[in-house]
Amino acid sequence: MPVITLTLTSPPTVPLEVETATPDAFVNMSNEEIRSSVVYHGKRRCRLDDFFEVTGEFSDQIEMYGDLHRVKLIGKGMSCGQIKVHGNVGMHLGAAMRGGRIEVTGDAGDWIGAEMTNGCIHVHGNGGGQIGAAYRGSLRGMKNGTIIIGGTAGLEVGMRMRRGTIVVGGKVGDFCGLQMKGGTIVLMSGAKIHTGVWMVRGTILSLQPLPLMPTFTPSGNYNPTFINLYARKLSAYGITLPNLPSMGTWSRHCGDSTVPGKGEILIWNQA
């Protein structure tokens, strides 16, 4: 299928909202219709081609080039196709995403995959805070899908998430899994403080030691079989989860008992 290419030619001086730039919309649009798509530069209503050079038409495959750290809402609500960003992106990447795939070669801002219901987001660089989280005042974060962050991440990763998988390669900030209601968070390099606070359900896996709160109760060491399923799924992204008894065991901690919660934090203990 042909590819629609958006190349940033006029960097925005304030945040630029491009929620109209999705595979769902572009697959049925000519080049002129794409170029005339409405975007918002601050409070000003503008055309997409005021900021981007546009090539291609009638495709659900989009590639974006340039430093897009002030460009927000890329892939919002998309349900099909693919967006690949060669560079950095701003906030709300893939917010309310319903399907398809987003790949970013650089870093991304806060609220990656906020309240998404399906699809896959892969950020090779660092991510901001509130990844896969619920917006302020909302009770549920991401409900399904997969988010992979190659580098570090900020505060409140997976806040109030319901289902789905979040994997972070670098260290994560405070309050990871805050009020988590389900799903799985994999911490390849651990997290800072207050991990799993007010956690109701769900699983947090950490390959590095964590400073646990006293409201989590130790519940033995074992090698759960479900981790083998995650290992097969994540191997496609070059991620390895250990689970062989000869390699070590997972320490299980149940909580948060202040809720009371039925969540679990599993910490890898290498043999």
C-alpha positions as CSV (number, residue, x, y, z in Angstrom):
1,M,0.0,0.0,0.0
2,P,1.3,3.5,-0.7
3,V,2.6,5.7,2.1
4,I,1.5,9.2,3.0
5,T,4.4,11.3,4.1
6,L,4.2,14.3,6.4
7,T,7.4,16.3,6.7
8,L,7.5,19.2,9.1
9,T,8.5,22.4,7.3
10,S,7.3,25.1,9.8
11,P,8.0,24.1,13.4
12,P,5.1,25.3,15.6
13,T,6.0,27.9,18.2
14,V,3.2,26.7,20.6
15,P,1.6,23.2,20.8
16,L,0.0,22.1,17.5
17,E,-3.0,19.7,17.7
18,V,-3.2,17.3,14.8
19,E,-5.9,14.9,15.9
20,T,-7.4,14.9,12.3
21,A,-4.2,13.2,11.0
22,T,-5.1,9.6,11.4
23,P,-5.1,6.5,9.1
24,D,-8.9,6.3,9.5
25,A,-9.3,9.7,7.9
26,F,-6.4,9.7,5.3
27,V,-7.3,6.3,3.8
28,N,-10.3,8.0,2.1
29,M,-8.8,11.4,1.3
30,S,-7.0,12.9,-1.7
31,N,-3.7,14.8,-1.4
32,E,-5.6,18.1,-1.5
33,E,-8.1,17.0,1.2
34,I,-5.2,15.8,3.4
35,R,-3.3,19.1,3.0
36,S,-6.5,21.1,3.9
37,S,-7.1,19.1,7.1
38,V,-7.9,21.3,10.0
39,V,-5.2,21.6,12.8
40,Y,-5.0,24.0,15.7
41,H,-1.9,26.1,16.4
42,G,-2.7,27.2,19.9
43,K,-6.2,28.8,19.4
44,R,-5.7,29.4,15.7
45,R,-7.4,27.2,13.1
46,C,-5.0,26.3,10.4
47,R,-4.4,23.9,7.5
48,L,-2.1,20.9,7.8
49,D,0.0,22.1,5.0
50,D,0.7,25.3,6.8
51,F,3.2,23.2,8.8
52,F,3.8,20.0,6.8
53,E,4.8,19.1,3.3
54,V,2.4,16.3,2.3
55,T,3.0,13.6,-0.3
56,G,0.7,10.6,-1.1
57,E,-3.0,10.0,-0.7
58,F,-5.7,7.3,-0.1
59,S,-3.6,5.3,2.4
60,D,-3.7,4.1,6.0
61,Q,0.1,4.1,6.2
62,I,1.5,7.4,7.5
63,E,5.1,8.4,8.1
64,M,6.1,11.7,9.8
65,Y,9.4,13.4,9.8
66,G,10.9,16.3,11.9
67,D,11.1,17.4,15.5
68,L,7.5,17.0,16.5
69,H,7.9,17.6,20.3
70,R,5.3,20.4,20.1
71,V,2.9,18.3,18.0
72,K,0.1,16.8,20.1
73,L,-2.6,14.2,19.7
74,I,-0.9,12.2,16.9
75,G,-3.0,9.1,16.2
76,K,-5.8,10.0,18.6
77,G,-8.7,7.6,18.3
78,M,-7.2,5.7,15.4
79,S,-8.6,2.2,14.7
80,C,-6.5,0.9,11.8
81,G,-3.3,1.3,9.8
82,Q,0.1,2.5,11.0
83,I,1.8,5.8,11.9
84,K,5.6,5.9,12.1
85,V,7.3,9.0,13.5
86,H,10.9,9.6,12.7
87,G,11.8,11.8,15.6
88,N,10.3,13.1,18.8
89,V,6.6,13.7,19.5
90,G,4.5,15.7,21.9
91,M,1.7,14.8,24.4
92,H,-1.3,12.5,24.0
93,L,0.3,10.1,21.4
94,G,-2.4,7.5,20.6
95,A,-4.9,8.7,23.1
96,A,-8.1,6.8,23.0
97,M,-6.5,4.6,20.3
98,R,-8.8,1.7,19.2
99,G,-6.5,-0.3,16.9
100,G,-3.6,-0.1,14.5
101,R,0.1,0.6,15.3
102,I,2.2,3.6,16.2
103,E,6.0,3.6,16.2
104,V,8.2,6.5,17.3
105,T,12.0,6.4,16.8
106,G,12.6,9.1,19.4
107,D,11.0,10.3,22.6
108,A,7.3,11.0,23.4
109,G,5.6,13.3,25.9
110,D,3.0,12.6,28.6
111,W,-0.2,10.6,28.3
112,I,1.0,8.0,25.7
113,G,-1.9,5.7,25.0
114,A,-4.2,7.4,27.6
115,E,-7.5,5.5,27.8
116,M,-6.7,3.4,24.7
117,T,-8.9,0.4,24.1
118,N,-6.7,-1.6,21.6
119,G,-3.7,-1.4,19.3
120,C,0.0,-1.1,19.8
121,I,2.3,1.8,20.6
122,H,6.1,1.4,20.4
123,V,8.3,4.3,21.5
124,H,12.0,3.5,21.1
125,G,13.1,6.5,23.2
126,N,11.9,7.8,26.6
127,G,8.3,8.3,27.5
128,G,6.7,10.9,29.7
129,G,4.3,10.4,32.6
130,Q,0.8,9.0,32.8
131,I,1.4,6.3,30.1
132,G,-1.7,4.3,29.5
133,A,-3.4,6.2,32.3
134,A,-6.9,7.6,33.0
135,Y,-7.4,11.3,32.4
136,R,-8.1,13.5,35.5
137,G,-11.6,12.7,36.7
138,S,-11.9,9.5,34.7
139,L,-12.1,6.2,36.6
140,R,-10.5,3.9,33.9
141,G,-7.2,4.1,32.0
142,M,-6.3,1.9,29.1
143,K,-8.6,-1.1,28.6
144,N,-6.6,-3.2,26.2
145,G,-3.6,-3.0,23.8
146,T,0.2,-2.9,24.2
147,I,2.6,0.0,25.0
148,I,6.3,-0.5,24.7
149,I,8.7,2.2,25.9
150,G,12.4,1.6,25.2
151,G,13.8,4.2,27.6
152,T,12.7,5.7,30.9
153,A,9.2,6.9,31.9
154,G,7.7,9.4,34.3
155,L,5.1,9.5,37.0
156,E,1.8,7.5,37.3
157,V,2.5,4.9,34.6
158,G,-0.6,2.7,34.2
159,M,-2.7,4.8,36.5
160,R,-6.2,3.2,36.8
161,M,-5.5,0.9,33.8
162,R,-8.0,-1.8,33.4
163,R,-6.4,-4.3,30.9
164,G,-3.5,-4.4,28.5
165,T,0.2,-4.5,28.8
166,I,2.8,-1.8,29.4
167,V,6.5,-2.5,29.2
168,V,9.2,0.1,30.1
169,G,12.9,-0.6,29.4
170,G,14.4,2.1,31.6
171,K,13.6,3.2,35.2
172,V,10.0,4.4,35.9
173,G,9.0,7.4,38.1
174,D,6.9,7.4,41.3
175,F,3.4,6.0,41.6
176,C,3.7,3.4,38.9
177,G,0.4,1.4,38.9
178,L,-1.5,4.0,40.9
179,Q,-5.1,2.7,41.5
180,M,-4.4,-0.1,39.0
181,K,-7.6,-2.1,38.3
182,G,-6.1,-4.8,36.0
183,G,-3.6,-5.5,33.2
184,T,0.1,-6.0,33.4
185,I,3.1,-3.6,33.8
186,V,6.6,-4.9,33.1
187,L,9.5,-2.9,34.6
188,M,12.7,-4.0,33.0
189,S,14.8,-1.6,35.2
190,G,12.6,-1.1,38.2
191,A,10.8,2.0,39.5
192,K,11.1,4.7,42.2
193,I,8.7,4.9,45.2
194,H,5.1,4.1,45.8
195,T,4.8,1.4,43.2
196,G,1.3,-0.1,43.2
197,V,-0.2,2.3,45.7
198,W,-4.0,1.7,46.0
199,M,-3.7,-1.1,43.5
200,V,-7.0,-3.1,43.3
201,R,-6.1,-5.8,40.7
202,G,-3.5,-6.5,38.1
203,T,0.2,-7.5,38.0
204,I,3.4,-5.6,38.1
205,L,6.6,-7.4,37.1
206,S,10.0,-6.0,38.0
207,L,13.3,-7.4,36.9
208,Q,15.1,-5.2,39.4
209,P,14.5,-4.7,43.2
210,L,11.7,-2.3,44.2
211,P,11.2,-0.2,47.4
212,L,7.9,-1.8,48.4
213,M,5.3,-0.2,50.6
214,P,4.5,-2.0,53.9
215,T,0.9,-2.5,52.6
216,F,2.2,-5.3,50.3
217,T,2.5,-8.7,51.9
218,P,5.2,-11.3,50.9
219,S,3.5,-14.4,49.4
220,G,6.4,-16.8,48.5
221,N,8.7,-17.4,45.6
222,Y,7.7,-19.3,42.4
223,N,7.9,-19.4,38.6
224,P,4.4,-18.7,37.3
225,T,3.5,-20.3,34.0
226,F,1.6,-17.1,32.7
227,I,5.0,-15.3,32.4
228,N,5.9,-17.8,29.6
229,L,2.9,-16.4,27.6
230,Y,4.2,-12.8,28.1
231,A,7.7,-13.9,27.2
232,R,6.5,-15.3,23.8
233,K,4.5,-12.1,23.1
234,L,7.2,-9.7,24.0
235,S,10.0,-11.6,22.2
236,A,8.7,-10.0,19.0
237,Y,9.9,-6.7,20.4
238,G,13.3,-8.1,21.4
239,I,12.3,-8.2,25.1
240,T,13.3,-11.2,27.2
241,L,11.5,-12.3,30.4
242,P,13.3,-14.9,32.5
243,N,11.3,-17.7,34.1
244,L,13.4,-20.8,34.2
245,P,13.9,-22.2,37.7
246,S,17.6,-22.6,36.9
247,M,17.8,-18.8,36.3
248,G,15.9,-17.7,39.5
249,T,12.5,-17.2,40.9
250,W,9.9,-14.5,41.3
251,S,9.0,-13.1,44.7
252,R,5.3,-12.4,45.0
253,H,3.9,-9.5,47.1
254,C,0.1,-9.0,47.4
255,G,-1.6,-5.7,48.0
256,D,-2.4,-2.9,48.3
257,S,-4.0,-3.9,51.6
258,T,-5.3,-0.4,52.3
259,V,-7.9,-0.7,49.5
260,P,-8.1,-3.7,50.2
261,G,-6.6,-4.9,46.9
262,K,-6.0,-8.1,45.1
263,G,-3.1,-7.0,43.0
264,E,0.4,-8.5,42.9
265,I,3.9,-7.3,42.5
266,L,6.4,-9.9,41.3
267,I,10.1,-9.2,41.7
268,W,12.8,-11.3,39.9
269,N,15.4,-12.9,42.1
270,Q,18.3,-14.2,40.0
271,A,19.9,-17.5,41.0
